[in-house]
């Protein structure tokens, strides 16, 4: 009887942690990460963060509700990431004040929140192979958000989109070669 209780306690602690991670992403970072949307460039930054944000949320749902799969939604968001990186990487107009002080300040906030989420993810102990690939997908989605934020902070007068191209390509490859076979099977 006591082993059942400790298992229930372990599950509820895990559930609380996964719920906290999910809510942290949605409450502290927000959909478009609260990036300004005054220019097309800024809209692109927000959209790419929104898509990575959605992938993270879908992964947390999949981990919380065993047997639940978010594969179609994750695949859709990866497709949107690919499209938006291509779209906003092009020269779409003048880029005066690409990253005003508000964008840089917000990028620092997003980076700090991503740091906290990455740290908390380390507290989630995988119970099976599905957890292992879910956690890796979560880390990769956070990596995209971090890369955009880092590029805005380090190179405020350059577009950050080409810097995430390889991360998005690797995310697609991981999704197709590891995530779908393990989660979908």
JOURJO-V756052 format. One record per residue. N is the residue number from 1. RES is the residue in one letter. SS is DSSP state (H for helix, E for strand, C for the rest). PSI is psi in whole degrees, -180 to 180 (none if undefined). D_CENTER is the distance of its C-alpha to the mean C-alpha in Angstrom with 2 decimals. Layout:
<<N,RES,SS,PSI,D_CENTER> <N,RES,SS,PSI,D_CENTER>>
//
This chain:
<<1,X,C,-41,39.47> <2,X,H,-32,37.89> <3,X,H,-35,35.52> <4,X,H,-39,34.30> <5,X,H,-42,33.77> <6,X,H,-34,31.82> <7,X,H,-43,29.65> <8,X,H,-41,29.10> <9,X,H,-44,28.34> <10,X,H,-44,25.83> <11,X,H,-43,24.13> <12,X,H,-35,24.16> <13,X,H,-44,22.81> <14,X,H,-45,19.94> <15,X,H,-42,19.45> <16,X,H,-42,19.54> <17,X,H,-46,16.96> <18,X,H,-41,14.46> <19,X,H,-42,15.44> <20,X,H,-41,15.12> <21,X,H,-45,11.53> <22,X,H,-49,10.79> <23,X,H,-34,13.07> <24,X,H,-45,11.94> <25,X,H,-46,8.55> <26,X,H,-35,10.81> <27,X,H,-40,13.83> <28,X,H,-35,13.02> <29,X,H,-41,10.22> <30,X,C,164,11.07> <31,X,C,-63,10.20> <32,X,C,15,11.02> <33,X,C,20,10.64> <34,X,C,26,14.44> <35,X,C,144,15.09> <36,X,C,151,18.66> <37,X,C,46,19.56> <38,X,C,-26,23.05> <39,X,C,164,22.78> <40,X,H,-40,21.36> <41,X,H,-48,19.47> <42,X,H,-35,17.82> <43,X,H,-42,17.07> <44,X,H,-43,15.29> <45,X,H,-46,13.11> <46,X,H,-43,12.31> <47,X,H,-45,11.81> <48,X,H,-40,9.36> <49,X,H,-39,7.19> <50,X,H,-43,8.10> <51,X,H,-43,7.26> <52,X,H,-38,3.62> <53,X,H,-45,4.21> <54,X,H,-39,6.72> <55,X,H,-47,5.64> <56,X,H,-48,4.51> <57,X,H,-41,7.75> <58,X,H,-39,9.62> <59,X,H,-43,9.36> <60,X,H,-40,10.62> <61,X,H,-45,13.27> <62,X,H,-37,14.32> <63,X,H,-35,14.92> <64,X,H,-42,16.79> <65,X,C,86,18.91> <66,X,C,136,20.36> <67,X,C,-12,21.50> <68,X,C,133,19.03> <69,X,C,136,17.03> <70,X,C,21,14.22> <71,X,H,-48,14.89> <72,X,H,-40,16.17> <73,X,H,-42,13.31> <74,X,H,-43,10.71> <75,X,H,-41,13.38> <76,X,H,-45,13.87> <77,X,H,-37,10.38> <78,X,H,-42,10.68> <79,X,H,-41,14.12> <80,X,H,-40,13.19> <81,X,H,-48,10.95> <82,X,H,-46,14.08> <83,X,H,-47,16.39> <84,X,H,-36,14.97> <85,X,H,-43,14.77> <86,X,H,-44,18.35> <87,X,H,-50,19.47> <88,X,H,-10,18.52> <89,X,H,-26,19.46> <90,X,C,164,23.00> <91,X,C,105,25.54> <92,X,C,18,25.36> <93,X,C,-178,27.69> <94,X,C,143,28.62> <95,X,C,43,26.00> <96,X,C,140,28.01> <97,X,C,54,26.12> <98,X,C,-54,22.77> <99,X,C,91,21.22> <100,X,C,174,23.56> <101,X,H,-31,23.64> <102,X,H,-38,21.47> <103,X,H,-44,18.60> <104,X,H,-44,19.06> <105,X,H,-43,19.40> <106,X,H,-38,16.22> <107,X,H,-38,14.32> <108,X,H,-40,15.95> <109,X,H,-46,14.93> <110,X,H,-44,11.18> <111,X,H,-44,11.75> <112,X,H,-41,13.76> <113,X,H,-39,11.40> <114,X,H,-41,8.68> <115,X,H,-45,11.90> <116,X,H,-43,12.89> <117,X,H,-42,9.95> <118,X,H,-40,10.38> <119,X,H,-45,14.03> <120,X,H,-33,13.97> <121,X,H,-31,12.20> <122,X,C,-20,15.34> <123,X,C,-11,17.44> <124,X,C,114,16.37> <125,X,C,121,19.10> <126,X,C,135,18.69> <127,X,C,-20,21.60> <128,X,C,-179,21.58> <129,X,H,-32,20.19> <130,X,H,-42,17.84> <131,X,H,-40,16.23> <132,X,H,-48,16.10> <133,X,H,-34,14.20> <134,X,H,-45,11.83> <135,X,H,-39,11.11> <136,X,H,-40,10.81> <137,X,H,-40,8.33> <138,X,H,-45,6.14> <139,X,H,-41,7.19> <140,X,H,-38,6.72> <141,X,H,-40,3.11> <142,X,H,-35,3.85> <143,X,H,-36,6.86> <144,X,H,-44,6.45> <145,X,H,-42,6.00> <146,X,H,-44,8.73> <147,X,H,-43,10.76> <148,X,H,-49,11.16> <149,X,H,-47,12.17> <150,X,H,-42,14.42> <151,X,H,-38,16.05> <152,X,H,-41,16.84> <153,X,H,-47,18.38> <154,X,H,-32,20.22> <155,X,C,70,21.32> <156,X,C,-15,21.62> <157,X,C,19,23.90> <158,X,C,152,21.97> <159,X,C,134,19.39> <160,X,C,-3,16.16> <161,X,H,-42,15.29> <162,X,H,-23,17.31> <163,X,H,-25,15.67> <164,X,H,-3,12.39> <165,X,H,-47,14.58> <166,X,H,-38,14.99> <167,X,H,-40,11.34> <168,X,H,-42,10.96> <169,X,H,-43,14.35> <170,X,H,-34,13.59> <171,X,H,-45,10.62> <172,X,H,-46,13.30> <173,X,H,-45,15.89> <174,X,H,-43,14.23> <175,X,H,-48,13.57> <176,X,H,-38,17.21> <177,X,H,-25,18.95> <178,X,H,-48,17.48> <179,X,H,-56,15.16> <180,X,H,-46,17.53> <181,X,H,-36,20.67> <182,X,H,-49,19.75> <183,X,H,-39,18.05> <184,X,C,-14,20.30> <185,X,C,none,23.40>>
//
